[in-house]
Amino acid sequence: MTITTTPAPRAGRREWIGLTVLMLPLLLVSMDVSVLYFAVPFISAELRPTATEQLWIFDIYGFVLAGLLITMGALGDRIGRRRLLLIGATAFGAASLLAAYADSTATLIAARAVLGVGGATLMPSTLALVRNMFHDAKQRGTAIGIWTATLTGGIAIGPVLSGILLEHFWWGSIFLINIPAMLMLLLLVPLLVPEFRNPATGRFDLISAALSLGALLPVIYGIKEMARDGLSPVRVLAIVAGLLVGALFLHRQRTRAYPMVDLALFRRRGFAGSLAVNLLAMFAIVGFAIFTTQHLQLVLGLSPLRAALWSLVPSLAVGGVAPAAAALAQRVERAYLIGAGFGIAVVGFVVLTQVTPETPLWLLLVGASVYAGGLVMVMSLVTELVLGAAPPEQAGVASALTESSSELGGALGMAILGSVGAAVYRREIVDGLPAGLPADTTAVARETLGGALAVAQGLPAELADAVRHAAGVAFTDGLHLAAYAAMVVMLLGGVTALLALRGVRPADPTALAVEPTGPADTSLSSISR
């Protein structure tokens, strides 16, 4: 008996234009993670937030975004991914307008929270729609590579765009730039992007949604707070509480006929391994970003805008890595490519161990570009494997799980690598500080590199130079140990990829649920049958 297979239909011009439109919300959501970096002094001067309120202005967006990803991914599978995208774009645009003209700290925090809700709808929707629009494995790999490059590029572009806008306009302008893009999205998505939903779902489970939020939010909050201020009983209890709620969430998913997250996904070959590898990649790429940023600004003494512009160099250098990795994956086993990506990242971290306060800027940029290139390769390939391992009708949940692993990996990276660097800094600077400094001055300098530089400003020139030098050396010593720790994690990632992902390939969809709600749906509906 001869078995014939029908090749997957190839995407045409409409799908590629639709992909371009889908990159708009992804770019803006990722930019909003970092766009506030330079605006804080201006917001503080006008709204006068307390220290706690200022932290919430920064953090509420990321907390809400991370906590709602799984809920929104599951909701998109049920009500339609395009519909959820349009709802999210409306919420994101309205919240941006509210944030831009906020006249109080409470209003700004509330607006940032709604932005997080909107972002949680937009991120899994865009990735799930990419999964459903591109059926050919090669084209889908390229599209996911573009998606990954856009996500990482947006985080890098955010501070630069913020700095440029703040030089010419008031602080609210950093939010207003979202509105034209959201309007364009609302106009073009119904014309270019088909609707997809899972027809085999029951009623949306509000209890599971609350449990997923109650699991993720305390864990990520506790990890991020420990990264910032160290260990405390409250932060440990938050993590433990989140894990306990997570256990309840998993139990509910096992016992329901129509779970929010089908745990059978984790029995599919390559699914759980891909999520683990993605977490390890994000651990390094997010966890180490603080070291390169501080080295540019505080060790090399660059202005915030100049530091942000130089920090774009790694992003520009690796801009084509994700699509190139997708093309190479058509000829080389993905597990080997992912392992090679982790190996390339190790080389980048080796370069960074040679950075000192006296080394030229290019050495830092080369090291950052190399490790970022390797990890972008890893992230694009594992994203493709996660989506390929999930049935098309569960692409929303699979996308949300991918992004949740990214959020958790980033939080862990900031906590662990940041703690390693801080511990080395506090130990080394004590021996490097000049004798005779007052005890309170020494205590401030010992806490952070920024504190040491602030102390140096009030000292005589010779003494100030000695403090700056000691702080710079102590910081780069911490950077070196963090780089070694990142190398260990990268080696673990490479081994995990070779053990868990060897032989795994993204599956071509055999069935696709399409809701014909307009011309865009009708034009593509035949490919699902």
Summary of the structure (lengths in Angstrom):
residues: 529
radius of gyration: 23.4
end to end distance: 23.9
largest distance: 89.6
contacts: 2004
relative contact order: 0.13
helix: 78%
strand: 0%
